[in-house]
Amino acid sequence: ANELRVGLVDGDALIRGGRRLVINSQPDLRVVFEEENGLKALERIPDLLIDVLVIDHRLKGIDGIELANRLVESLLQRSSRCREY
């Protein structure tokens, strides 16, 4: 019952699908969000309950590095707990 909720942000549908298969094959992991566009992900992610976010650097809209930077900035502005690795 203790599943980690995983988000996948990857511009390649085949790679994203492969990652989803691997992640969902684990009993304690479940993909709950997928997106190929960095800007769309930036809009949606702050309102979702996601424990782990896997971001590829090649995205449509903005790249994965910019997405990660903007997400951290957004979460820090909201006074949310956020850890960078």
MMTF fields as JSON, N, C-alpha, C and O atoms, coordinates in Angstrom:
{
  "mmtfVersion": "1.0.0",
  "mmtfProducer": "UNKNOWN",
  "numBonds": 339,
  "numAtoms": 340,
  "numGroups": 85,
  "numChains": 1,
  "numModels": 1,
  "chainsPerModel": [1],
  "groupsPerChain": [85],
  "chainIdList": ["A"],
  "bondAtomList": [4, 2, 8, 6, 12, 10, 16, 14, 20, 18, 24, 22, 28, 26, 32, 30, 36, 34, 40, 38, 44, 42, 48, 46, 52, 50, 56, 54, 60, 58, 64, 62, 68, 66, 72, 70, 76, 74, 80, 78, 84, 82, 88, 86, 92, 90, 96, 94, 100, 98, 104, 102, 108, 106, 112, 110, 116, 114, 120, 118, 124, 122, 128, 126, 132, 130, 136, 134, 140, 138, 144, 142, 148, 146, 152, 150, 156, 154, 160, 158, 164, 162, 168, 166, 172, 170, 176, 174, 180, 178, 184, 182, 188, 186, 192, 190, 196, 194, 200, 198, 204, 202, 208, 206, 212, 210, 216, 214, 220, 218, 224, 222, 228, 226, 232, 230, 236, 234, 240, 238, 244, 242, 248, 246, 252, 250, 256, 254, 260, 258, 264, 262, 268, 266, 272, 270, 276, 274, 280, 278, 284, 282, 288, 286, 292, 290, 296, 294, 300, 298, 304, 302, 308, 306, 312, 310, 316, 314, 320, 318, 324, 322, 328, 326, 332, 330, 336, 334],
  "bondOrderList": [1, 1, 1, 1, 1, 1, 1, 1, 1, 1, 1, 1, 1, 1, 1, 1, 1, 1, 1, 1, 1, 1, 1, 1, 1, 1, 1, 1, 1, 1, 1, 1, 1, 1, 1, 1, 1, 1, 1, 1, 1, 1, 1, 1, 1, 1, 1, 1, 1, 1, 1, 1, 1, 1, 1, 1, 1, 1, 1, 1, 1, 1, 1, 1, 1, 1, 1, 1, 1, 1, 1, 1, 1, 1, 1, 1, 1, 1, 1, 1, 1, 1, 1, 1],
  "groupList": [{"groupName": "ALA", "atomNameList": ["N", "CA", "C", "O"], "elementList": ["N", "C", "C", "O"], "formalChargeList": [0, 0, 0, 0], "bondAtomList": [1, 0, 2, 1, 3, 2], "bondOrderList": [1, 1, 2], "singleLetterCode": "A", "chemCompType": "L-PEPTIDE LINKING"}, {"groupName": "ASN", "atomNameList": ["N", "CA", "C", "O"], "elementList": ["N", "C", "C", "O"], "formalChargeList": [0, 0, 0, 0], "bondAtomList": [1, 0, 2, 1, 3, 2], "bondOrderList": [1, 1, 2], "singleLetterCode": "N", "chemCompType": "L-PEPTIDE LINKING"}, {"groupName": "GLU", "atomNameList": ["N", "CA", "C", "O"], "elementList": ["N", "C", "C", "O"], "formalChargeList": [0, 0, 0, 0], "bondAtomList": [1, 0, 2, 1, 3, 2], "bondOrderList": [1, 1, 2], "singleLetterCode": "E", "chemCompType": "L-PEPTIDE LINKING"}, {"groupName": "LEU", "atomNameList": ["N", "CA", "C", "O"], "elementList": ["N", "C", "C", "O"], "formalChargeList": [0, 0, 0, 0], "bondAtomList": [1, 0, 2, 1, 3, 2], "bondOrderList": [1, 1, 2], "singleLetterCode": "L", "chemCompType": "L-PEPTIDE LINKING"}, {"groupName": "ARG", "atomNameList": ["N", "CA", "C", "O"], "elementList": ["N", "C", "C", "O"], "formalChargeList": [0, 0, 0, 0], "bondAtomList": [1, 0, 2, 1, 3, 2], "bondOrderList": [1, 1, 2], "singleLetterCode": "R", "chemCompType": "L-PEPTIDE LINKING"}, {"groupName": "VAL", "atomNameList": ["N", "CA", "C", "O"], "elementList": ["N", "C", "C", "O"], "formalChargeList": [0, 0, 0, 0], "bondAtomList": [1, 0, 2, 1, 3, 2], "bondOrderList": [1, 1, 2], "singleLetterCode": "V", "chemCompType": "L-PEPTIDE LINKING"}, {"groupName": "GLY", "atomNameList": ["N", "CA", "C", "O"], "elementList": ["N", "C", "C", "O"], "formalChargeList": [0, 0, 0, 0], "bondAtomList": [1, 0, 2, 1, 3, 2], "bondOrderList": [1, 1, 2], "singleLetterCode": "G", "chemCompType": "PEPTIDE LINKING"}, {"groupName": "ASP", "atomNameList": ["N", "CA", "C", "O"], "elementList": ["N", "C", "C", "O"], "formalChargeList": [0, 0, 0, 0], "bondAtomList": [1, 0, 2, 1, 3, 2], "bondOrderList": [1, 1, 2], "singleLetterCode": "D", "chemCompType": "L-PEPTIDE LINKING"}, {"groupName": "ILE", "atomNameList": ["N", "CA", "C", "O"], "elementList": ["N", "C", "C", "O"], "formalChargeList": [0, 0, 0, 0], "bondAtomList": [1, 0, 2, 1, 3, 2], "bondOrderList": [1, 1, 2], "singleLetterCode": "I", "chemCompType": "L-PEPTIDE LINKING"}, {"groupName": "SER", "atomNameList": ["N", "CA", "C", "O"], "elementList": ["N", "C", "C", "O"], "formalChargeList": [0, 0, 0, 0], "bondAtomList": [1, 0, 2, 1, 3, 2], "bondOrderList": [1, 1, 2], "singleLetterCode": "S", "chemCompType": "L-PEPTIDE LINKING"}, {"groupName": "GLN", "atomNameList": ["N", "CA", "C", "O"], "elementList": ["N", "C", "C", "O"], "formalChargeList": [0, 0, 0, 0], "bondAtomList": [1, 0, 2, 1, 3, 2], "bondOrderList": [1, 1, 2], "singleLetterCode": "Q", "chemCompType": "L-PEPTIDE LINKING"}, {"groupName": "PRO", "atomNameList": ["N", "CA", "C", "O"], "elementList": ["N", "C", "C", "O"], "formalChargeList": [0, 0, 0, 0], "bondAtomList": [1, 0, 2, 1, 3, 2], "bondOrderList": [1, 1, 2], "singleLetterCode": "P", "chemCompType": "L-PEPTIDE LINKING"}, {"groupName": "PHE", "atomNameList": ["N", "CA", "C", "O"], "elementList": ["N", "C", "C", "O"], "formalChargeList": [0, 0, 0, 0], "bondAtomList": [1, 0, 2, 1, 3, 2], "bondOrderList": [1, 1, 2], "singleLetterCode": "F", "chemCompType": "L-PEPTIDE LINKING"}, {"groupName": "LYS", "atomNameList": ["N", "CA", "C", "O"], "elementList": ["N", "C", "C", "O"], "formalChargeList": [0, 0, 0, 0], "bondAtomList": [1, 0, 2, 1, 3, 2], "bondOrderList": [1, 1, 2], "singleLetterCode": "K", "chemCompType": "L-PEPTIDE LINKING"}, {"groupName": "HIS", "atomNameList": ["N", "CA", "C", "O"], "elementList": ["N", "C", "C", "O"], "formalChargeList": [0, 0, 0, 0], "bondAtomList": [1, 0, 2, 1, 3, 2], "bondOrderList": [1, 1, 2], "singleLetterCode": "H", "chemCompType": "L-PEPTIDE LINKING"}, {"groupName": "CYS", "atomNameList": ["N", "CA", "C", "O"], "elementList": ["N", "C", "C", "O"], "formalChargeList": [0, 0, 0, 0], "bondAtomList": [1, 0, 2, 1, 3, 2], "bondOrderList": [1, 1, 2], "singleLetterCode": "C", "chemCompType": "L-PEPTIDE LINKING"}, {"groupName": "TYR", "atomNameList": ["N", "CA", "C", "O"], "elementList": ["N", "C", "C", "O"], "formalChargeList": [0, 0, 0, 0], "bondAtomList": [1, 0, 2, 1, 3, 2], "bondOrderList": [1, 1, 2], "singleLetterCode": "Y", "chemCompType": "L-PEPTIDE LINKING"}],
  "groupTypeList": [0, 1, 2, 3, 4, 5, 6, 3, 5, 7, 6, 7, 0, 3, 8, 4, 6, 6, 4, 4, 3, 5, 8, 1, 9, 10, 11, 7, 3, 4, 5, 5, 12, 2, 2, 2, 1, 6, 3, 13, 0, 3, 2, 4, 8, 11, 7, 3, 3, 8, 7, 5, 3, 5, 8, 7, 14, 4, 3, 13, 6, 8, 7, 6, 8, 2, 3, 0, 1, 4, 3, 5, 2, 9, 3, 3, 10, 4, 9, 9, 4, 15, 4, 2, 16],
  "groupIdList": [1, 2, 3, 4, 5, 6, 7, 8, 9, 10, 11, 12, 13, 14, 15, 16, 17, 18, 19, 20, 21, 22, 23, 24, 25, 26, 27, 28, 29, 30, 31, 32, 33, 34, 35, 36, 37, 38, 39, 40, 41, 42, 43, 44, 45, 46, 47, 48, 49, 50, 51, 52, 53, 54, 55, 56, 57, 58, 59, 60, 61, 62, 63, 64, 65, 66, 67, 68, 69, 70, 71, 72, 73, 74, 75, 76, 77, 78, 79, 80, 81, 82, 83, 84, 85],
  "secStructList": [7, 7, 7, 3, 3, 3, 3, 3, 3, 7, 1, 7, 2, 2, 2, 2, 2, 2, 2, 2, 2, 2, 2, 2, 6, 1, 6, 6, 3, 3, 3, 3, 3, 3, 3, 1, 5, 2, 2, 2, 2, 2, 2, 2, 4, 4, 4, 1, 7, 7, 1, 3, 3, 3, 3, 7, 1, 7, 7, 5, 1, 1, 7, 2, 2, 2, 2, 2, 2, 2, 2, 2, 2, 2, 2, 2, 2, 6, 6, 7, 7, 7, 7, 7, 7],
  "xCoordList": [0.821, 0.0, 0.866, 0.361, 2.152, 3.046, 3.734, 4.865, 3.06, 3.624, 4.235, 3.71, 5.35, 5.9, 5.219, 5.152, 4.716, 4.049, 5.111, 5.784, 5.245, 6.323, 5.744, 4.722, 6.407, 6.08, 7.183, 8.365, 6.807, 7.763, 7.6, 6.505, 8.68, 8.666, 9.774, 10.958, 9.368, 10.317, 9.695, 8.534, 10.453, 9.954, 9.822, 9.189, 10.39, 10.341, 9.321, 9.516, 8.245, 7.154, 7.604, 7.126, 8.511, 8.973, 9.805, 9.637, 10.681, 11.494, 10.605, 10.758, 9.683, 8.747, 7.931, 7.7, 7.506, 6.747, 7.579, 7.084, 8.847, 9.738, 9.982, 9.979, 10.193, 10.388, 9.135, 9.218, 7.97, 6.709, 6.589, 6.203, 6.919, 6.851, 7.769, 7.369, 8.99, 9.951, 9.475, 9.485, 9.065, 8.623, 7.383, 7.323, 6.398, 5.148, 5.314, 4.433, 6.421, 6.648, 7.088, 7.107, 7.437, 7.872, 6.652, 5.788, 6.573, 5.37, 5.164, 4.045, 6.217, 6.083, 6.203, 6.37, 6.118, 6.207, 5.025, 4.548, 4.55, 3.455, 3.584, 3.689, 3.576, 3.599, 2.207, 1.212, 2.159, 0.875, 0.775, -0.28, 1.881, 1.879, 2.899, 4.01, 2.511, 3.419, 3.2, 2.072, 4.302, 4.219, 5.454, 6.531, 5.292, 6.412, 6.88, 7.967, 6.064, 6.343, 6.712, 5.948, 7.878, 8.35, 7.454, 7.232, 6.933, 6.064, 4.743, 4.248, 4.178, 2.935, 3.174, 2.347, 4.318, 4.646, 4.787, 4.329, 5.419, 5.616, 4.281, 4.17, 3.288, 1.953, 1.26, 0.584, 1.425, 0.647, 1.308, 0.619, 2.607, 3.3, 3.074, 2.845, 3.128, 2.976, 1.657, 1.581, 0.644, -0.65, -0.847, -1.906, 0.143, 0.011, 0.7, 1.592, 0.276, 0.946, 1.919, 1.54, 3.178, 4.227, 5.375, 5.809, 5.86, 6.989, 8.326, 9.292, 8.377, 9.615, 9.296, 8.294, 10.15, 9.96, 11.194, 12.305, 11.001, 12.08, 11.954, 10.954, 12.989, 12.944, 14.096, 15.253, 13.784, 14.814, 15.204, 14.394, 16.403, 16.82, 16.336, 16.334, 15.92, 15.429, 13.909, 13.275, 13.33, 11.885, 11.429, 12.225, 10.143, 9.533, 9.227, 9.04, 9.175, 8.863, 10.116, 10.741, 10.487, 11.746, 12.473, 11.847, 13.795, 14.532, 14.372, 13.87, 14.796, 14.609, 15.352, 14.884, 16.502, 17.262, 16.505, 16.393, 15.987, 15.192, 13.91, 13.495, 13.289, 12.092, 12.411, 11.681, 13.486, 13.858, 14.138, 13.688, 14.875, 15.166, 13.897, 13.753, 12.983, 11.739, 10.855, 10.191, 10.84, 10.042, 10.57, 9.797, 11.883, 12.474, 12.165, 11.777, 12.335, 12.041, 10.574, 10.267, 9.684, 8.252, 7.921, 7.165, 8.482, 8.208, 8.782, 8.16, 9.952, 10.542, 9.723, 9.608, 9.158, 8.311, 7.021, 6.464, 6.55, 5.338, 5.631, 4.722, 6.897, 7.335, 7.109, 6.87, 7.185, 7.04, 8.363, 9.424, 8.288, 9.508, 9.972, 9.208, 11.197, 11.738, 13.19, 13.956, 13.582, 14.972, 15.506, 14.868, 16.681, 17.35, 18.397, 19.071, 18.528, 19.57, 20.331, 21.258],
  "yCoordList": [-1.195, 0.0, 1.261, 2.345, 1.144, 2.296, 2.38, 1.921, 2.961, 3.12, 4.501, 5.488, 4.556, 5.84, 6.237, 5.444, 7.453, 7.976, 8.667, 9.594, 8.194, 8.64, 9.439, 9.065, 10.542, 11.311, 11.153, 11.166, 11.004, 10.874, 12.046, 12.289, 12.774, 13.856, 13.548, 13.71, 13.098, 12.685, 12.963, 12.628, 13.568, 13.916, 12.754, 12.9, 11.613, 10.436, 9.44, 8.867, 9.24, 8.381, 6.933, 6.275, 6.432, 5.055, 4.884, 3.905, 5.819, 5.745, 5.902, 5.176, 6.843, 7.05, 5.779, 5.408, 5.128, 3.883, 2.783, 2.031, 2.676, 1.674, 1.932, 1.01, 3.191, 3.536, 3.227, 2.729, 3.531, 3.226, 1.737, 1.343, 0.901, -0.551, -1.016, -1.822, -0.511, -0.904, -0.43, -1.198, 0.813, 1.365, 0.651, 0.258, 0.48, -0.158, -1.649, -2.257, -2.241, -3.659, -3.865, -4.99, -2.779, -2.859, -2.734, -1.89, -3.551, -3.542, -2.255, -1.969, -1.479, -0.282, 1.024, 2.093, 0.943, 2.117, 2.157, 1.118, 3.377, 3.513, 4.851, 5.896, 4.819, 6.05, 6.673, 6.043, 7.926, 8.617, 9.848, 10.476, 10.191, 11.374, 11.181, 10.707, 11.558, 11.534, 12.775, 13.228, 13.312, 14.481, 14.514, 14.075, 15.039, 15.165, 16.607, 16.861, 17.544, 18.961, 19.598, 19.513, 20.233, 20.83, 21.931, 22.021, 22.775, 23.862, 23.338, 23.846, 22.331, 21.741, 21.064, 21.153, 20.382, 19.733, 20.773, 20.557, 21.894, 22.965, 23.486, 23.836, 23.537, 23.999, 23.001, 23.397, 21.718, 20.697, 20.126, 19.841, 19.957, 19.244, 19.846, 19.088, 21.168, 21.699, 21.315, 21.327, 20.984, 20.635, 19.132, 18.702, 18.334, 16.881, 16.321, 16.949, 15.141, 14.426, 13.433, 12.321, 13.849, 13.033, 12.942, 13.951, 11.724, 11.528, 11.64, 12.171, 11.137, 11.11, 11.604, 11.208, 12.464, 12.987, 12.654, 13.053, 11.924, 11.566, 12.483, 12.447, 13.308, 14.306, 14.059, 14.006, 13.91, 13.843, 15.268, 16.182, 15.475, 16.83, 17.275, 18.471, 16.328, 16.682, 16.694, 15.641, 17.873, 18.022, 19.057, 19.849, 19.037, 20.098, 21.255, 21.039, 22.455, 23.617, 24.172, 25.091, 23.619, 23.962, 22.661, 21.605, 22.732, 21.495, 21.07, 21.83, 19.87, 19.292, 20.021, 20.061, 20.598, 21.345, 22.601, 22.923, 23.307, 24.51, 24.142, 24.865, 23.033, 22.573, 22.318, 22.773, 21.601, 21.305, 22.585, 22.737, 23.504, 24.777, 25.544, 26.065, 25.614, 26.362, 25.678, 26.352, 24.355, 23.635, 23.871, 24.116, 23.797, 24.037, 25.465, 25.686, 26.422, 27.816, 27.99, 28.67, 27.37, 27.462, 26.848, 27.428, 25.688, 25.031, 25.812, 25.884, 26.393, 27.186, 28.449, 28.879, 29.04, 30.223, 29.874, 30.712, 28.659, 28.205, 27.772, 27.373, 27.848, 27.39, 25.894, 25.421, 25.156, 23.707, 23.082, 23.675, 21.878, 21.128, 20.582, 19.935, 20.839, 20.408, 20.041, 20.812, 18.862, 18.44, 18.239, 17.599, 18.791, 18.606, 17.519, 17.423, 16.703, 15.675, 15.807, 15.036],
  "zCoordList": [0.0, 0.0, 0.0, -0.29, 0.317, 0.288, -1.057, -1.216, -2.014, -3.35, -3.501, -2.986, -4.215, -4.62, -5.916, -6.855, -5.971, -7.167, -8.021, -7.571, -9.263, -10.143, -11.304, -11.88, -11.64, -12.827, -13.855, -13.511, -15.11, -16.216, -17.166, -17.673, -17.409, -18.384, -19.379, -19.083, -20.567, -21.596, -22.956, -23.19, -23.844, -25.163, -26.12, -27.166, -25.806, -26.678, -26.133, -25.062, -26.867, -26.408, -26.188, -25.264, -27.023, -26.867, -25.591, -24.863, -25.331, -24.115, -22.888, -21.906, -22.948, -21.842, -21.576, -20.425, -22.643, -22.494, -21.872, -21.033, -22.273, -21.685, -20.209, -19.394, -19.879, -18.466, -17.649, -16.526, -18.234, -17.55, -17.268, -16.167, -18.259, -18.066, -16.94, -16.1, -16.923, -15.883, -14.513, -13.55, -14.425, -13.137, -12.629, -11.464, -13.494, -13.062, -12.767, -12.158, -13.188, -12.889, -11.436, -10.938, -10.773, -9.377, -8.454, -8.69, -7.426, -6.579, -5.787, -5.362, -5.584, -4.756, -5.555, -4.968, -6.889, -7.749, -8.703, -9.159, -9.007, -9.974, -10.686, -10.043, -12.013, -12.8, -12.738, -13.094, -12.277, -12.133, -13.031, -13.114, -13.704, -14.567, -15.673, -15.434, -16.898, -18.044, -18.888, -19.082, -19.384, -20.262, -21.156, -20.753, -22.383, -23.308, -23.459, -23.977, -23.009, -23.187, -21.85, -20.889, -21.788, -20.548, -20.013, -18.805, -20.908, -20.459, -19.898, -18.892, -20.542, -20.025, -18.682, -17.775, -18.563, -17.292, -16.183, -15.061, -16.498, -15.524, -14.999, -13.825, -15.847, -15.442, -14.517, -13.567, -14.79, -14.083, -12.836, -11.856, -12.849, -11.772, -10.386, -9.443, -10.213, -8.851, -8.163, -6.934, -8.923, -8.338, -8.164, -7.707, -8.515, -8.445, -7.209, -6.638, -6.81, -5.725, -6.346, -6.712, -6.458, -7.064, -6.066, -5.511, -5.844, -4.938, -5.658, -5.109, -6.89, -7.676, -9.078, -9.674, -9.595, -10.94, -11.767, -11.418, -12.861, -13.778, -14.993, -15.711, -15.212, -16.289, -17.245, -16.829, -18.522, -19.556, -19.926, -19.769, -20.406, -20.745, -22.115, -22.404, -22.978, -24.315, -24.297, -24.358, -24.216, -24.168, -25.185, -25.69, -25.473, -26.269, -25.318, -24.12, -25.834, -25.003, -24.349, -24.878, -23.199, -22.523, -22.227, -22.132, -22.081, -21.818, -20.36, -19.532, -20.064, -18.742, -17.64, -16.502, -17.955, -16.948, -16.553, -15.37, -17.547, -17.26, -16.506, -15.6, -16.873, -16.162, -14.695, -13.815, -14.427, -13.037, -12.264, -11.128, -12.872, -12.204, -11.874, -10.768, -12.823, -12.597, -11.558, -10.77, -11.551, -10.553, -9.141, -8.215, -8.985, -7.666, -7.219, -6.072, -8.109, -7.778, -7.371, -6.392, -8.131, -7.833, -6.475, -5.697, -6.196, -4.92, -3.748, -2.689, -3.925, -2.855, -2.584, -1.437, -3.631, -3.464, -2.73, -2.02, -2.893, -2.207, -0.777, -0.049, -0.371, 0.958, 1.135, 2.246, 0.039, 0.103, 0.472, 0.28, 1.004, 1.244, -0.096, -0.812, -0.422, -1.705, -1.516, -0.937, -2.001, -1.907, -3.31, -4.146, -3.559, -4.846, -4.701, -3.675, -5.732, -5.783, -7.065, -7.314]
}
